[in-house]
Amino acid sequence: MLEKCKKRLLLLLLLLLVGGVLAFLTDRFLAQDYSMRQNEHRIKFGAVYMTLNNPFYEIIDEEIRAVVENHGDILISRDPALSVSRQAEEIQALIDSGIDVLFLNAVDWQKIGPALEIAYKAHVPVIVIDTNVEDDKLVACTIVSDNYLAGVECAEHLAANAPGGNIVLLKHSEAKSAVDRIQGFTDTIQKYPSFNIIDAAECKGQLELAMPAMEQLLAKHRDIDIVMALNDPAAMGAMAALKNAGQLQNVRVYGVDGAPETKEMIADGHMTATALQSPRVMGRIAAARAYEILAGIHGDKLIKLPTDLLTRENVFRYNIAGWD
């Protein structure tokens, strides 16, 4: 009889122990919610750049992602590799996936219109980054550098430091930012009759396209004194071509961005100047504006960030090894 009582007591204790463990595990499971519903409260952002074959856009994406993920939300980034049609397809796919906000760096500032219409009709706010679009009525906010000023700064530095010369331009006509930079440069330098723009070439702001474009310009003109490039990758491509031709030390090269590689080239005396942008600041502002827009906070529809011309005289004041 005593033995039976002991067995029953032991069984009761075992059942209580198992019940306690199951209750504990159930509470933990419910607290953490491993179901699909745990993602329902997370905000989903989409980002489509003209290309990620440019560290400038990688840094912007990195900064946006840091803010978004610190909020516990999701960022889905896409690279259309400079294809207008592919960018439109990726925007449509992101909207269909249920994104709440779209960050956009347009491949073509004019042809992006139909994709913006899709986002507008779907009530997905669009934040444009780095380069304007033609119809800004379809976007919630545009965040760019003062690109016209960047071109002006390059031209003014050239006029103050050279007696004159023949200039070639490296362009990207599908990007409004690039158009504005070149326009700022040409509008300013034409005030000085000793400077002549003798030719121009398209390169989409890509180093691998700028290098052969510059080689072709060098084959056509043996008297090039200055290169004005729309951005730093194009300037790097131009300098590679000039170096191969043995003319790097004889030609002044200007760019826009402030990439670590061009800072080093300026510090070493191989490049003349670049108008500094800050992709880190641009990315942080874009992310902050996205959350403000979702919260119904009305802010500036156009945010234009100043640029700063980096030359050999001031480049060491900046972070040469990294992006600002």
C-alpha positions in Angstrom: 0.0 0.0 0.0 2.8 2.4 0.9 4.6 1.5 -2.3 1.5 2.3 -4.4 1.2 5.7 -2.6 4.8 6.5 -3.4 4.3 5.6 -7.1 1.2 7.8 -7.3 3.0 10.7 -5.7 5.9 10.3 -8.0 3.6 10.2 -11.0 1.8 13.3 -9.8 5.0 15.2 -9.4 6.1 14.2 -12.9 2.8 15.4 -14.4 3.1 18.7 -12.6 6.7 19.1 -13.8 5.7 18.3 -17.4 2.7 20.6 -17.2 4.9 23.4 -15.9 7.5 23.0 -18.7 4.7 23.0 -21.4 3.2 26.1 -19.9 6.6 27.9 -19.9 7.3 26.9 -23.5 3.8 27.9 -24.6 4.2 31.4 -23.0 7.6 31.8 -24.7 6.2 30.8 -28.0 3.2 33.1 -27.8 5.4 36.0 -26.6 7.8 35.6 -29.6 5.0 34.8 -32.1 6.8 32.7 -34.7 3.8 33.0 -37.0 3.6 35.1 -40.2 1.7 37.7 -38.1 4.9 38.9 -36.5 5.8 40.8 -39.8 2.4 42.5 -40.2 3.4 45.6 -38.3 6.7 46.0 -40.1 6.9 48.8 -42.7 8.2 47.7 -46.1 10.3 50.1 -48.1 11.5 49.7 -51.7 14.5 51.3 -53.3 15.4 51.3 -57.0 18.6 53.1 -58.1 19.8 53.7 -61.6 22.7 51.4 -60.9 24.6 50.0 -58.0 27.7 49.9 -60.1 28.6 53.2 -58.4 29.7 53.3 -54.7 27.8 56.6 -54.3 24.5 54.8 -54.5 25.7 51.9 -52.4 26.5 54.4 -49.6 23.0 56.0 -49.9 21.4 52.6 -49.7 23.6 51.7 -46.7 22.5 54.7 -44.8 18.8 54.2 -45.6 19.0 50.6 -44.6 20.6 51.4 -41.3 17.7 53.7 -40.4 15.0 51.4 -41.6 16.4 48.3 -39.9 17.0 50.2 -36.7 13.2 50.8 -36.7 12.7 47.1 -37.2 11.4 47.6 -40.7 12.3 46.2 -44.1 14.2 47.7 -47.1 14.2 45.9 -50.5 16.7 47.4 -52.9 16.9 46.8 -56.7 19.5 47.5 -59.4 18.1 48.0 -62.9 21.7 48.4 -64.3 20.8 51.6 -66.2 17.8 50.1 -68.0 14.7 52.3 -68.1 12.4 49.4 -68.8 13.9 47.2 -66.2 13.6 50.0 -63.6 9.9 50.3 -64.4 9.4 46.6 -64.0 11.2 46.6 -60.7 9.0 49.5 -59.4 5.9 47.7 -60.5 7.1 44.5 -58.7 7.8 46.4 -55.5 4.4 48.1 -55.5 2.7 44.7 -56.1 4.7 43.3 -53.1 3.1 45.9 -50.9 5.8 48.5 -50.2 4.7 51.5 -48.2 7.3 54.0 -49.6 9.5 54.0 -52.7 13.0 55.5 -52.8 13.9 56.3 -56.4 17.0 57.2 -58.3 15.8 57.5 -61.9 17.7 56.0 -64.8 16.1 58.6 -67.1 14.6 61.7 -65.6 12.0 62.1 -68.4 11.1 58.5 -69.3 10.4 57.5 -65.6 7.1 59.3 -65.8 4.8 56.2 -66.4 6.4 54.3 -63.5 5.7 57.4 -61.3 2.1 57.4 -62.4 1.8 53.7 -61.3 3.2 54.6 -57.8 1.0 57.6 -57.6 -2.2 55.7 -58.4 -1.2 53.0 -55.9 -0.9 55.7 -53.2 2.8 54.8 -52.6 4.8 57.9 -51.8 8.0 58.3 -53.8 11.1 59.9 -52.5 13.5 60.9 -55.3 17.2 60.8 -54.5 20.2 62.4 -56.2 18.6 63.4 -59.5 15.3 65.2 -60.2 12.5 63.8 -62.3 10.6 65.8 -64.9 7.2 65.8 -63.2 7.8 66.4 -59.5 4.0 66.6 -58.9 4.0 62.8 -58.8 6.6 62.6 -56.0 6.4 63.3 -52.2 9.9 64.6 -51.9 13.1 65.2 -53.9 16.5 65.2 -52.2 19.4 66.3 -54.3 22.7 68.2 -54.1 22.8 71.7 -55.7 24.0 70.2 -58.9 24.1 73.4 -60.9 26.2 75.0 -58.1 28.6 72.0 -58.3 29.3 72.9 -62.0 29.6 76.6 -61.2 32.2 75.8 -58.5 34.3 73.8 -60.9 34.2 76.5 -63.6 35.1 79.3 -61.2 38.0 77.4 -59.8 39.2 76.7 -63.4 38.9 80.4 -64.4 40.8 81.5 -61.3 43.7 79.0 -61.8 44.3 78.7 -65.5 44.8 81.4 -68.2 42.6 79.6 -70.7 42.4 76.3 -72.6 40.4 73.8 -74.6 37.7 71.9 -72.7 36.0 68.5 -73.3 32.9 67.4 -71.4 31.9 63.9 -70.2 28.1 63.8 -69.9 25.1 61.8 -68.9 22.1 63.4 -70.6 19.5 61.0 -69.1 20.3 62.1 -65.5 19.0 65.6 -64.6 21.7 65.9 -61.9 24.4 65.4 -64.6 22.7 67.8 -67.0 22.6 70.5 -64.3 26.2 70.1 -63.4 27.4 70.4 -66.9 25.0 73.4 -67.5 26.3 75.1 -64.4 29.9 74.6 -65.7 29.2 75.8 -69.3 27.1 78.8 -68.2 29.9 80.0 -66.0 33.0 79.3 -68.2 31.5 81.0 -71.2 32.0 84.2 -69.4 35.7 83.8 -70.0 36.6 84.0 -73.7 40.0 82.3 -73.2 38.3 79.0 -72.6 36.7 77.0 -75.4 34.5 73.9 -75.2 35.7 71.9 -78.2 33.8 68.6 -77.8 31.7 66.4 -75.5 30.9 62.7 -75.1 28.3 60.6 -73.4 29.4 58.0 -70.8 26.4 57.5 -68.4 28.7 58.4 -65.5 30.4 55.0 -65.7 34.2 54.6 -65.5 34.2 51.7 -68.0 32.4 53.9 -70.5 34.2 57.1 -69.8 37.6 55.6 -70.4 37.0 54.7 -74.1 35.0 57.9 -74.6 38.1 59.8 -73.4 40.3 57.8 -75.6 38.2 58.7 -78.6 38.3 62.4 -77.7 42.1 62.2 -77.4 42.3 60.6 -80.8 40.2 63.5 -82.3 41.9 66.3 -80.4 45.6 66.7 -79.6 45.1 70.0 -77.8 42.8 69.1 -74.8 43.7 71.1 -71.7 40.7 70.5 -69.4 38.2 67.7 -68.8 34.9 68.4 -67.0 33.3 65.2 -66.0 29.7 64.9 -64.7 30.9 62.7 -61.7 33.9 61.0 -60.2 33.6 57.6 -61.9 33.7 59.5 -65.3 36.6 61.6 -64.1 38.5 58.4 -63.1 37.8 56.9 -66.5 39.2 60.1 -68.1 42.3 60.0 -66.0 42.9 56.3 -66.9 42.8 57.2 -70.6 45.0 60.3 -70.0 47.5 58.2 -68.1 47.7 55.6 -70.9 48.3 58.5 -73.4 51.0 60.0 -71.2 49.0 63.2 -70.8 47.7 63.0 -67.3 50.0 65.6 -65.9 49.1 68.1 -68.7 45.4 68.1 -68.4 43.2 69.5 -65.6 40.4 67.1 -64.6 37.2 68.1 -62.7 34.5 65.9 -61.3 31.6 65.8 -58.9 31.1 63.4 -55.9 34.0 63.4 -53.5 34.7 59.7 -53.8 37.7 58.4 -51.7 39.6 57.5 -54.9 39.3 61.0 -56.3 40.3 62.5 -53.0 43.5 60.5 -53.2 44.0 61.6 -56.8 43.6 65.2 -55.8 45.9 64.8 -52.8 48.5 63.3 -55.1 48.2 66.1 -57.6 46.7 64.0 -60.4 43.2 65.5 -60.4 42.4 69.2 -60.1 39.1 69.2 -58.1 35.8 67.6 -57.4 32.6 69.1 -56.0 31.9 67.2 -52.8 28.5 65.6 -52.3 27.5 63.6 -49.2 25.7 60.4 -49.9 25.6 59.6 -46.2 23.7 62.8 -45.4 21.4 62.3 -48.4 20.6 58.7 -47.3 19.8 59.7 -43.8 17.6 62.6 -44.8 15.7 60.4 -47.3 15.0 57.8 -44.6 13.9 60.5 -42.1 11.6 62.1 -44.6 10.0 58.7 -45.4 9.0 58.2 -41.7 7.7 61.8 -41.6 5.6 61.2 -44.7 4.1 58.0 -43.2 3.3 59.9 -40.0 1.5 62.6 -42.0 4.1 65.3 -41.3 4.4 67.8 -44.1 8.0 68.9 -44.8 9.9 70.4 -47.7 9.1 68.9 -51.0 12.5 69.8 -52.4 15.7 69.5 -50.3 18.8 70.8 -52.0 22.1 70.1 -50.3 25.1 72.4 -50.8 28.3 71.1 -52.4 31.9 72.0 -51.4 34.8 72.1 -53.9 37.7 69.9 -52.9 41.1 70.9 -54.1 44.7 70.0 -53.1 44.6 73.0 -50.8 41.7 71.8 -48.7 41.3 68.0 -49.3 43.1 67.0 -46.2 40.4 68.6 -44.1 38.1 65.8 -45.2 38.0 62.1 -44.7 40.2 61.1 -47.6 39.8 57.3 -46.9 36.0 57.4 -46.9 32.7 59.1 -48.0 31.4 62.2 -46.3 
